[in-house]
Amino acid sequence: MMGGVGAVLFSHLLLHAVVALDNGLGSTPAMGYNSWYDYGCSGDLNETNIMATADALVKSGLSKLGYVYVNLDDCWASGRYTNGTVYPDAKRFSKGMKALADYVHSKGLKFGVYTDRGTGTCAKRPGSQDHEKIDANTYAEWGVDYIKEDSCNAPGDHGSAFMQYAKMRDALNATGRSIYYSLCGWNKWYSPIGYSLANSWRIGPDDSNWEAILKNIDINANLAVYAGPGGWNDPCLLLGATYTGSLRITEMQQRSQFNMWSVMASPLLLSSNVRNMSAFTLETYSNTEVIAVNQDLIGRQGFRLSGMDLVTAKGLPPAHVAPCNSSLKSQKWDWNGPVVGFVTNADSKQCLNVDNCGTEVIYYQCVTTGGTCCGSNCYKNEQWTLTTSGQLVSSLTNSCATVSTEHDIGLQKCDPNNSRQAWSYSKDTKQMMSGNDGMCLEGKTKLSGDQTNVWGRELADGSWALVFLNPGTAAVNITCDATCFASTGFDSSTKLSVRDLWTHTDNGTTTGGGYTAMNVPGDGGSFMIKVTRA
C-alpha cells in the first residue's frame, strides 16, 4: 500500500491521465517484432539483420496483417556524448539509428527502440534516468515510433517508478511526434495506473519459457478491468525459434500462446526468427480470424471463465515448504551445481530463484548463459549462501529466505531472531529443513487430475471468443458448462452458432448449457472457437 509521497503522486498522475491518452495510439494492441528472444545481446543484433527482419515481415505478408513495429530491445546503445545524447553501438549499427529507422519506414513499417527508467539498462547500457527529455527528443529526431522502457537499475518503490515513467511519458508527448510508449515494470501493480502512463504496461516477469507464459496468464486473469483502447496489459512477448533455430517452446505451445494473447487483448510482438519461420509458425501468426479477436475494436480484455491457476496446476512457483519426507525426490537439493551458489532440485532440475530481482522466491530453469534480470552476465538471483547461523541468504539482495504462514517463501530483511528464517541442510538426505517444525523445501511436482482453463472475450458484434487450454500432460475433453457460460451472459437456453477459428469452419450449434472441446492435446494444447447467438 502506498502512503505519503506515493499516494500524493498517484493522485497527481490520475488527474493528468489525459496526457498519456493524448498520443492517439494503442486503440488496439500493438503488433510487430521485438529482437530480445531472437538475438538477445548477441553480436548478431545488428543493422543488417534488423533490416532483413523488416524485409521478412513484408515478404511473408505479416506486415499486411498488422505486424508493423520493428522494435530493438536491449544492447543497441553504447554510451552518451558529452552533451548527454545517447548513441548506438557503432560496430552493430554503423549507419546510425536514423538510417535504420528510414529503412524500416521505407518498407511501410514502424521503428522502435529500448531504454530503461534507471541509470542503466538490464545489460548495463545507458538508461534514461535524468535524461528523459534529451532521449525523447533524440528518438523523435531519429523517427522512432515505439519506445519500450525497462525497469532495471532503478528504485523499486511504486512512487519512484510512477514518477520516472511519468517523466518519460511527458517528454515523449512534448516532442510532438506520436510515439507508442510501452513501460516494462514486470509487476501487476502497474495495471491500476498504467492507463495514465503508457499505451501498454508489463504485468509480470519475462516469459522465457512455457511455464513463465502460464504464470503471466494467471497474473493477467484479474486485470481485465484496467485494459482498453489506448492502454493494454502486457504479459510479455510471443515466443518461437531464435536466430540459431533453437525453439523456446513447441510450435503447439506457440499457437496456444497466440490464442491466449488474442483473447487477453495483449500486444502481439513476435520475438523470434521471422526471417526463417516454419510453415506451421507462419500459419499460426497469419490466422486472420484470431488476429481479428486480438484487434477487436471494443477492446475488452478476456478473462478466465473456468479453471484454476495454471502455475498451481503445473506445480510451479512460488517456492514452498511441505512436511519432510526423505523418500521424495522433490525434496532433494544439490548445492553448487551447475554454478557455485545454485540450489538445484533433484526432481525438476530447476533452481531456487529470486523472481525478476524482486522479493518472491520461485523455482525456475537454471540459467547459466545469456544473463538474467540482474544483467547480461549476472546470475546472483540464482545464487544462495547458507550461513553458519542457519540463514539462507540471497546473493542478489543479501536478504533472507523467509517462510510465510501459508508455507510459501519470500525474501525479507535478515533477522537472527526470526525463526521463519532458520534453515539447515542434510548432506545425507539432501533436504533443506525449515527450522524445527518438520517442514522441508520442496520442488513442486505436477498435480494429477483435470487442470484446464476456459477463457472468454466479448467482441464488438456481441459474439464471444473462447479458448480451451490444457496445461496437463495428457489429452482431455474440456467443457464450458452452464456456469462457465453464465459469465458470458448466455443462459442455458440460448442457442449459439459455433465457429472453429483454426479450421475456419462453422461447426453447428450449441447452447449456453455447455460446450465440450474434444481431445485437446496435453502439454499446452488449445482449442479456439467463436460463439454467436444463432
N, C-alpha and C positions, 0 to 999 in steps of 0.2 A: 504493500500500500504506500502511496506517495503522501508526503506531508510537507509543510513549509514551502520552500522554494519550488519543489517538484510540482506541488498542487497548483501553485500560482502559475507556473509555466504552462501546465496542462490547460488551465482555463484560458490563458492568453492565446495558446495555439488554436484552441477550438473557436475562439472569437474571430480568428483570422483564417478560418478554413477555406474561405473563398479564394484566398491567394493560391492555394495548392490546386484548386479545381479550375483555375482560370487559364490553364495552358491549352485547353481544348483537346487533350489527348486521353487515350485509355478508355474510350467509350465501350470498347470490347477488349478482352485480354490481348496483350502483345503476342505476336508470332514471329519467329525467326530462328536465329542461330546464336549460340554462345560458345566460346572457344574452350571453356575450362575443362570439361570432361573429354574433350577431343585432344587438345595439345597440352593442357596444363601450362607449366612453365618450361617445357622442353624447348630446345633450340629450334624445333620445327614451328614454333609460334613465330611467324614472320609474315611480311607483307606479301610475298609470293603465294604462300599457302592461304592466306586470308582472301586474296583476290581469286584464287582458284575456288574457294568456298563460295564466294559470290557468284562466280560463273556457274557452279554446280546447282545452286538454288534456282537459277534461271533455266538452265538446260534441263533439269529434272521436272520442271513445271511447278515446283513448290512455291516459287515466288508468286505465281498467278493465283495460288490458293490462299495467299495471305502471309506467307513466311517472308517478311520483307526486312527484318532487322538483322544486320550482321554485326554482332557485338564481340568486341575484345574483352576478355576477362583480365585477371592479374598478369603481371610480368611484361607489359608493353612499355611501361615508363622506366626511365633510367635515373633521372635526377631533376634538379632545378637550376636555372640560370641565376645569376646574382640578383636579378630583379624579381625573382620568385616564380618565374614562368616554368611550368613543367615541360620536360622534353622527353622524347621517346628513346628507346634503346636503338642506337644508330646501326648496330650490326643487324638487328632484326628488321628495322624499318628505316632503311637508308634514304628513302624518298620523302620521309616525313608523313605526319598523320593527315595533313590536309590533302596531300596527293592520294593517300589511301582512301580517304573519305570521298574525294572526287571520283575515284574509280568505282567505288561501290554505288555512288549516286548515278553514274553513267549507265549502270545496269538496271536502273529503276528501283533500287533498294535504298535502305536507310542504314546509317552507320552509328555504332555505339562503342563507348569506351567504359573503363572501370576506374574507380578510385576508392578511397576509404575515408571515413569521417575522422579517423585517428591520425597520429603522427606518421604512421607508415601503413602500407597495405599488409595483408596477411603474409606476403612473400617479401616484406621489408622494402618495397618500392615506395616512392613518395606518396604520403597521404595528404588529404586536403584540409586537415585541421589548421585553422587560421589562414588558409589560402583559398577559401571558398569563392570569393569574388574574382580573384585573378584566374582561378581554374575555370570557373563558369564562363568567363569572357574568352579564355583561350579555346575552350571546347566549341563555343559558338563561332569563333573565327575559323576554326577548322571545318565547320559544317557538321558537327556531331548532332545526332538526332536522339540519342538514348544514353543515359548515364546510369550505371549501377554503382552504388556507393556501399561499400562493405563496412564492417564494424570491428576490425582488429585494431590492436594497439590504441584503444580508446577507452574512456571512462565507461564503466559498466552500469552505473545507476541510470534510472529511467529519465530523470530530469536532464542530465547532461546529454544523453542520447537524443532526446527530443530536440533539445536546443541546437545541437550540431546539425542534425538533419534539417531543421528549420532554416538554418543559415544557408545551407546549400540550396534548399528549395527557393528561398527568396533571391539568392544570387542567380540561379538559373532563370527565374521569371524576369529578373531585371535585364537580362541580355536582349529580350525582345524576340528571341528565337524559340520556337516550340520544341522543347526537349523533353522526351519521356523520362520521368525520374523514378528509378527503382531503388528503394532502400533495402539493404541486406543486413538485418539485425538479428536474425536466427531465432527470434522469440515471438510467441503468440501475444505478448503484452503490447506489441506494436499495433495489433489489429484495431482496438478501440479508437486509436488516434491516427491510424495510418492514412485515412482519407484526407486528413488535414495536412499531411506532409508530402505525400507522393502519389504516383499512379499505381504502384504496387509495393508490397512490403513482405519480406520473408517472414514466415511464421514458425520455422523450425530449422533443424540442422541440415547440413549438406546431405543430399540424397545419393550418396556414392554407391549404394548397392540396393538390392531388393528390400532388405529389412528396413533400411532407412526410409525408403519410399513408403512402406507400410506405416512407419512411425509418423511421417508427415501427414499421411491421410488421417490418422487418428487425431493429430493436433488440429487439423482443419475441420473436424467434424462439427465443432460447436462455434465456428466463427463466421457462418454464412451471413449473419445479420450485419456484419461490418463491410461486406463487399458489394459492389455495384458499379454501374457505368462511371468511369473516371478513376476508380481505385479498386484494386483486387488483392486478395490474399494470395501469397506466392509460396507454394510448397516446394520450390526449387526446380531444377532443370529436368528435361526429358533425357533419359539415358539410352545409350546404344553402344556402338563399337567405336573405339578410339582410332586415331590415325594409324596405329600399328595393326589394327584388325582385332584387337582384344575386346571381347564382349564383357560389358559390366553387368548386364542382366540378359536373360534369354530373350529371344525375339517374341515369344508369347508374353513374357512379362512386359516387354516394351509396349505391346498392344494394350495390355491391361492398364499400364500406367497412362497411356494416351486416352483410354476410355475414362479413367478416373479423373485425369486433369481436365477433360472436357466437361464432365458432369459437375466438377467443382469450380468451373469458370476460372481456371488457373491459366497463367501465361503459358504458351506453347513455344518454348525455346529449346530447339534441338541442340544438345550438347554432345555431338557425336560426329563421326566422319560422314558428312553428307556428300563428299566427293566420290565415295565408293560404297553406296548403300546396296544391300541385297534387295532383290525384287520384293521380298516379304516386307522388309522395313519400309521401302518406298510406298508400297501399298498401304501400310499402316498410316503413315503420315499424310497420305494423299486422299484419305477417305472423306469425301466432301460432306457426307451426312453427319459424321461425327464432328468434323470441323464446324458445321452449322450449329451443333449443340453448343460447342465452346463459344462461338461468336454470337449466340442468340442475343438480340438487341434489348430484351427486357432485363438482362443482366442479373438474374437471380442465381446465386450460388446454390448448388445442390447440397444435400445433407444425407445422413445415414437414416434409412427407413427401418432397417432391422439388422441385428447382429451386434457383436461385442467389439471392443478394441482389438485391432489386428495384431499389435505388438504383444498383447496378452495372449491372443490365440496362438501366435507363433512362439511364445515363450521367450521373448527378448527383453530388452531393458525395461525398467531400471534394475540395477544390481540389488540383490536382497539376500537375507539370511533365512534359513529354514532349520528345523530340528536336525541335529547332526546324525548322519548315518554313513559310517565309513565304507559301506558297500556301494554307495552311489558314486559313479564316475563323475557326475556333475558337481560333486563337492571336492574333487581333487584338483589341486592347483600347482602349477610348475612356476618356479621363480627364475627370473633372469634368462628367459628364452622367448623369442629369438634375440632379444636385446636386453642388456642389463637393466633391471628395474621393472621389466614386463612381468605381469602376473597372468598366466595363461591357463584357461580351463582345459582340463584333460579330455572332456567330452566334446565340447563345441569348438575347441581350438580358438575361441575368442579371448580377447584381452580385457582386463579391467581398464576402464577408460573414463576420463572426465569429458562429458558430452559438450562439444563445441566450446571448450575452455570456460565452462560455466561452473555450476555447483552440483549438477546431477551426475551421479556415477552410474555408468551403464556397462554392458558387455557389448563389444564391437569387434569386428575383424581386426586382427593385429596389423597395423600399418607400419611398414619398415622402409618404404620408398615413396617419394612424391610429396612428403610433408603432410601436416595436419593443420588443425585450426590455429596452432601457435606459430606456424611458419613453414617455409618450404623444406627446411632441414631440421624440424623440431618434432620430437616425439615425447615431450615431457608430460603431455596429457595421458600417456600410457605408462608412465614410469612411477614407481612407488618405492618407499622405504619403510620397513618395519623397524621401528626404533627399539632400543633396549628397554624402554619403559612401556612397550606394547602398544604404540600408536602407529596406525597405517597412514603415512604422510604422502600427499601428492607432490611429486617433483615440480609440477606446474605452479601450484598455488601455495605450497607449504602449509596447507590446511589439512585437516584430518578426516578420514572416512568415519562417518557417524551413522549409527543405526537409528532409524526413526521408530516411533511407536507402531507403525504399520510394517516394520521389518524391512523397509527399503533403505538404501544407503545414499547419503548425500555428503557434501563437504561443509564443514564448519570450522571455525577458528579452534585450533588445538587447545585443549583444556585438560591438564593431567588429572583433574578431579571428576571428569565426565566419564562415567562408567560405560556409556554408549560408544566411546572411542577406544575401548580396550580390545585388543586383538592378540592372538597367539597363533603360531604356525607349527604343525606337527610334521617333522620330516618323515616320520614313519607312515602316517596315513595321508599326508599331503593335504590336510584340511586346514582352512583358515577359520579359527574359532572366535566367536564374538563374546568377550567377557567370560563369565562363568554361568551363563544361562542355558547352556546346552544347544546353542544355535551356531550354525556354520554358514560361511559364504557359499552360495550355491549358484552355479551357472544354469539358468533355467533351461529345461528341455521342452520340446514341443508337447503341447497338450493333445490328448486324443479327443475324438468327437467331431461334431459338425461345427467348425469355426468358419462361418461365412458371413458375408455382408451383402445387403442390398442398398444401393444408393439411388436417389432420385433427384431430378431437377425439373422444375416447371419452366416451360418455354412460352414464348410470346403468343403462340396460337392456342394456348390452353392445353396442349399436349404435355406429356412428361417423358423425359429420357430416363431409363432405368439401367443400372449396371449391377450385374450379379457377379460378385468377386469371390474366388476360392483361394485362400492362402494355405490351405491344408495340403497334405501330401497325396491324397487320392481324389479321383474324380467323384463328384457328388451331384445330386439334384439340389437346386436351390430354389426355395419358394418365397414369393412375396405374398403372404396371406392377407386376409381381410384387415387385420390390424396394421400390417405393413402399408396396405393401400389407403387406409384411413388417413394417413398423413398427407396424401396427395389430394384429398377431397373427393375421391371416387368411392362411393359406398358399394356395398356388396352386390347391389342390383344394377350398377352402371355397366352398360355394355361398351366394351373397348375394342378397337381395332389394334392389331399388333404388327409392327414393322421391325424386322431384323436389320439393324444398321450395318451389318457386315456382309450379309448375303444380298442385301438390297432387295429383299422380297417382302411382300405382305403375307403374314402368317396367320390369317384368320382372325378370330375374335376371342376375347376372354371377358371376364367381368371383374369388378373390384373385389370380388370374393376371393381371388387368388390367381396367381400365375406361377408356373414352375419352369425354370430353365433346366433342361435335362443334360446330365452328364458333363457338367462344367469341369474342365481339366484341373488337376491339382497343381500345386507349386506356382500359383499366380495366374491361373486361367480365369477368364471372364466371359461374360455374355452381355450384349447391349441391345436394347430394344427401345422403341418409342411407342407409347400407347396414347391413343386419341379416342375421344368419345365417338362411338360408331353412329 
